[in-house]
Amino acid sequence: MITKLSQLVEAARSAGRKKLAVAYAMDAHTVEAAAKAVEAGLVDATLVGDEETIRRICAEKGIDAGLFRIVNEAGEPQAAALAVKMAATGEADILMKGSISTDKYMRAILSKDAGLLPPKAILTHVTVLEVPVYHKLLVASDVAIIPSPDMNQKVFITRSVIDTARSLGVETPKVAIIAPTEQMLPGIPSCVDAATIAKMGERGQITGAIIDGPLAVDVAVDAETVAVKKLKSPVAGDADCLVFPDLDASNAFFKTCTKFAGATLAGLVVGAKVPCVLTSRGDSEDSKLNSIALGVLTAARKKR
C-alpha cells in the first residue's frame, strides 16, 4: 500500500511504461515533470505545443529535448485538440494539461467530435493529498469539475474515489460522505444524500469500500473527536476517502490543506477513456510528476 506520495513513482514504474500526451506543454514545470517521468521509466512522452518554445525551455533547464516526441502546434486550442485526439485514438494512455487554461483543456476533452468520452460519461476530478498532520494519504472528491453534483453524479464520484484508493493499494477504502454534521438532519440536503449513499454501500449497490455518512470533516479524520463525541462508525477517524457535497466545500478543503497545512498532491480527471492529469498551472514540478504517476497507476488499473 502506498502511504506517501513519494512512493507513487516507484509504484508506477512497476505498473509498466505508458504513453503520455501533454496538451500545450509550454511551461517549465510541465516539461521538467514530463522529463522526470520519462527518465524514471514511467512514460514515453509527446509534447504538443510551439516547438521553438519547448526546445528553449529544455535548453534553459538542461533537459535533453530528445527525451520527447515534439509535435509543433503553437495555438492553445489546436494543441489541446491534437493531444486529445492522440488519447482518443490510442496513441496515448494518459493525457496531461500543460500551460493551457483549465476551461480550454476541459473543452477539448468534452468535445463530442474528439471521441474521448464513453457514452453517457461523467467526468470528475480526484485529488490525492498527503497532509503532514494526517496518518495516511487522503483521496478527496471533485475540487475542479462538477459544481453541484446530483445524486447520480455523487454515486459516480464515490466510485471514482474508491477506484483511486484501490489503485494506491488500499484494499477496502474507508469512505466518508461529508456533510456539516454527523447527525442525520432531514433539513440539510447533504446529510440526506450522504445517508443515501452510505445505505447504498451497505446494500452492495456501491462495492469495494466501507462507506459511512453523513460525517463532518472533524469526525472523518480525527479519532480524538470521534471518542469525545462517542460516535460509532467503521470510517470515522480513519477515512481514506472524503466525498464532499459540492465544489465549494471540496475546493475550500483542498486549498486549505495545501496553503495552511503544507499538503502535497496529485490530481486527475477520471471518467474519460484515459486518465487526464489536471493540476494548476502554478503547481510544482513534483505535484505534476506525482500526478503523472497516479495517471500511470490509473491507466494500468483500467486495462486489467
C-alpha positions in Angstrom: 0.0 0.0 0.0 1.2 3.5 -0.9 1.4 5.7 2.2 3.5 8.6 0.9 3.2 10.5 -2.4 7.0 9.9 -2.8 6.2 6.2 -3.3 4.0 6.9 -6.3 6.8 7.0 -8.8 8.2 3.6 -7.8 4.8 2.0 -7.8 4.0 3.5 -11.2 7.3 2.2 -12.6 6.3 -1.3 -11.6 3.0 -0.9 -13.5 4.8 -0.6 -16.8 5.6 2.3 -19.1 2.6 4.2 -20.6 2.3 6.8 -23.4 1.7 10.4 -22.3 0.4 13.3 -24.4 0.8 16.8 -23.0 -1.6 19.5 -24.2 0.3 22.8 -24.8 3.5 21.8 -23.0 4.8 25.4 -22.8 5.9 25.9 -19.2 9.0 24.7 -17.3 7.3 22.8 -14.5 5.3 20.7 -17.0 8.4 20.0 -19.2 10.5 19.2 -16.2 7.9 16.8 -14.8 7.5 15.1 -18.1 11.3 14.7 -18.4 11.5 13.2 -14.9 8.6 10.8 -15.8 10.5 9.7 -18.9 13.8 9.2 -17.1 12.1 7.3 -14.3 10.7 4.8 -16.8 7.0 5.8 -16.3 6.1 7.1 -19.7 7.1 7.8 -23.3 6.0 11.5 -23.7 4.7 13.5 -26.6 4.8 17.3 -26.0 2.3 19.3 -28.1 3.0 23.0 -28.4 5.2 25.5 -30.0 8.4 23.5 -30.8 10.7 26.5 -30.5 9.4 27.4 -27.1 9.6 23.8 -25.9 13.2 23.5 -27.1 14.1 26.8 -25.4 12.7 25.6 -22.1 14.7 22.4 -22.4 17.9 24.3 -23.1 17.3 26.6 -20.2 16.6 23.8 -17.8 19.3 21.4 -19.0 16.8 18.9 -20.3 17.6 16.7 -23.3 14.8 17.5 -25.8 15.5 14.1 -27.4 13.6 12.6 -24.4 10.4 13.6 -26.1 8.5 13.5 -29.3 7.6 17.1 -30.0 4.5 18.0 -32.1 4.6 21.6 -33.3 1.4 23.4 -32.7 1.5 27.0 -31.3 -2.2 27.5 -30.8 -3.7 26.6 -27.4 -7.0 25.1 -28.5 -5.3 23.4 -31.5 -2.6 21.9 -29.3 -5.3 20.6 -26.8 -7.3 19.1 -29.7 -4.2 17.3 -31.1 -3.3 15.8 -27.7 -6.9 14.8 -27.0 -7.1 13.1 -30.4 -3.9 11.1 -29.5 -5.6 9.9 -26.4 -8.9 9.1 -28.2 -7.2 7.0 -30.9 -4.9 5.0 -28.6 -1.7 6.9 -29.3 -1.7 8.0 -25.6 -2.7 6.2 -22.4 -2.6 9.4 -20.4 -3.5 13.0 -21.2 -1.9 15.9 -19.4 -2.6 19.6 -19.1 0.3 21.9 -19.8 0.1 25.7 -19.6 -3.3 25.8 -21.2 -6.2 27.2 -19.1 -8.4 24.6 -17.4 -11.5 25.7 -19.3 -9.9 25.2 -22.7 -8.4 21.9 -21.6 -11.8 20.6 -20.4 -13.5 21.9 -23.6 -11.1 19.8 -25.7 -11.8 16.7 -23.6 -15.6 17.3 -23.7 -15.7 17.8 -27.4 -18.1 15.3 -28.9 -16.0 15.2 -32.1 -12.9 14.2 -30.1 -14.2 10.8 -29.2 -12.5 10.7 -25.8 -15.8 10.2 -23.8 -17.6 6.9 -23.4 -21.4 7.1 -23.9 -23.2 8.9 -21.0 -19.8 9.7 -19.5 -19.5 11.7 -16.2 -16.2 13.4 -15.6 -14.9 14.1 -12.1 -11.7 15.3 -10.5 -9.9 13.2 -7.9 -7.1 14.5 -5.7 -4.7 12.5 -3.6 -3.4 14.6 -0.7 -0.5 14.0 1.7 -1.3 16.2 4.7 1.5 16.3 7.2 -0.9 16.1 10.2 -2.8 13.0 8.9 -1.5 9.5 9.3 -2.1 8.4 5.7 -2.9 9.6 2.2 -6.4 11.1 1.7 -8.3 10.8 -1.6 -10.7 13.8 -1.9 -13.5 14.2 -4.3 -14.1 16.8 -7.0 -12.3 20.1 -6.5 -12.5 21.3 -10.1 -15.2 19.9 -12.3 -18.8 19.5 -11.0 -20.1 22.5 -9.1 -23.3 21.0 -7.6 -23.4 17.2 -8.2 -26.8 15.5 -8.3 -27.2 12.0 -6.8 -26.2 10.1 -9.9 -23.0 12.2 -10.1 -22.3 11.8 -6.4 -22.5 8.0 -6.8 -20.1 8.2 -9.7 -17.8 10.4 -7.6 -17.9 7.9 -4.8 -17.0 5.1 -7.1 -14.2 7.2 -8.5 -12.5 7.9 -5.2 -12.8 4.2 -4.3 -11.1 3.2 -7.6 -8.3 5.7 -7.0 -7.7 4.5 -3.4 -7.6 0.9 -4.7 -5.0 2.0 -7.3 -2.9 3.1 -4.3 -3.2 -0.4 -2.8 -5.9 0.3 -0.3 -7.8 -3.0 -0.5 -11.0 -1.8 1.2 -11.1 2.0 1.4 -13.0 3.8 4.2 -15.1 6.4 2.6 -16.6 9.4 4.5 -19.5 11.2 2.8 -19.1 14.7 4.1 -21.8 17.0 5.5 -21.7 19.8 8.1 -22.7 17.3 10.8 -22.6 13.6 11.5 -26.3 13.8 12.6 -28.9 12.8 10.0 -30.8 16.2 9.7 -33.5 16.0 7.0 -33.4 19.8 6.5 -29.8 19.6 5.2 -29.7 18.1 1.7 -26.0 17.0 2.0 -27.0 14.9 5.1 -29.8 13.2 3.2 -27.6 12.5 0.2 -24.8 11.2 2.5 -27.1 8.8 4.3 -28.5 7.6 1.0 -25.0 6.8 -0.4 -24.0 5.1 2.8 -27.1 2.9 2.6 -26.2 2.1 -1.0 -22.8 0.9 0.2 -24.4 -1.1 3.0 -26.7 -2.9 0.5 -23.9 -3.6 -2.0 -25.0 -1.1 -4.7 -21.6 0.6 -4.3 -18.9 -2.0 -3.8 -15.3 -2.3 -2.8 -15.3 0.0 0.2 -16.7 0.7 3.6 -18.9 3.8 3.4 -20.4 6.0 6.1 -22.2 9.3 6.2 -23.2 11.9 7.0 -19.8 12.7 8.6 -18.4 16.1 9.4 -14.7 16.6 8.4 -13.5 16.5 12.0 -15.0 13.1 12.8 -14.0 11.7 9.5 -10.3 12.3 10.1 -9.8 12.8 13.9 -10.0 9.8 16.2 -10.0 12.0 19.3 -13.0 13.9 18.2 -14.8 10.6 17.5 -14.0 9.5 21.0 -15.3 12.7 22.6 -18.5 12.6 20.6 -18.9 8.8 21.3 -19.6 8.2 17.7 -19.7 4.6 16.5 -18.6 4.4 12.9 -16.4 2.0 10.8 -15.0 5.0 9.0 -14.8 7.9 11.4 -11.3 9.0 12.5 -9.6 6.8 9.8 -11.1 7.8 6.4 -9.2 7.0 3.3 -11.6 9.0 1.1 -13.6 12.1 1.5 -16.6 12.8 -0.7 -17.7 16.4 -0.5 -21.3 17.7 -1.2 -20.2 20.2 -3.7 -17.3 22.1 -5.3 -17.4 25.0 -2.8 -16.7 22.6 0.1 -14.2 20.4 -1.7 -12.2 23.3 -3.2 -12.0 25.1 0.1 -10.8 22.0 1.8 -8.2 21.3 -0.8 -6.8 24.8 -0.8 -6.8 25.0 3.0 -4.8 21.7 3.1 -2.2 22.9 0.6 -1.9 26.5 1.8 -2.2 26.2 5.5 -1.3 22.6 6.3 1.6 22.1 3.7 -0.2 19.3 1.9 1.3 17.9 -1.3 -0.9 16.4 -4.0 -1.6 14.5 -7.2 -4.7 15.2 -9.3 -6.6 13.6 -12.2 -9.8 13.9 -14.1 -11.4 10.5 -14.5 -14.4 9.2 -16.4 -12.9 9.7 -19.9 -11.3 6.8 -21.9 -7.9 7.7 -20.4 -7.0 9.4 -17.1 -6.4 13.1 -17.7 -3.8 14.9 -15.5 -5.2 18.2 -14.2 -3.1 20.3 -11.9 -2.9 24.1 -11.6 -0.5 25.9 -13.9 1.1 27.2 -10.7 1.6 23.7 -9.2 5.1 22.4 -8.6 7.1 20.1 -10.7 6.7 17.4 -8.0 2.9 17.7 -8.0 2.8 17.3 -11.7 5.2 14.3 -11.6 3.1 12.7 -8.8 0.0 13.3 -11.0 1.6 11.6 -14.0 2.5 8.6 -11.7 -1.1 8.5 -10.5 -2.2 8.5 -14.1 0.1 5.6 -14.9 -1.4 3.6 -12.0 -5.0 4.5 -13.0 -4.3 3.6 -16.7 -2.8 0.2 -15.6 -5.9 -0.5 -13.5 -8.3 0.4 -16.3 -6.6 -2.2 -18.5 -6.9 -5.1 -16.1 
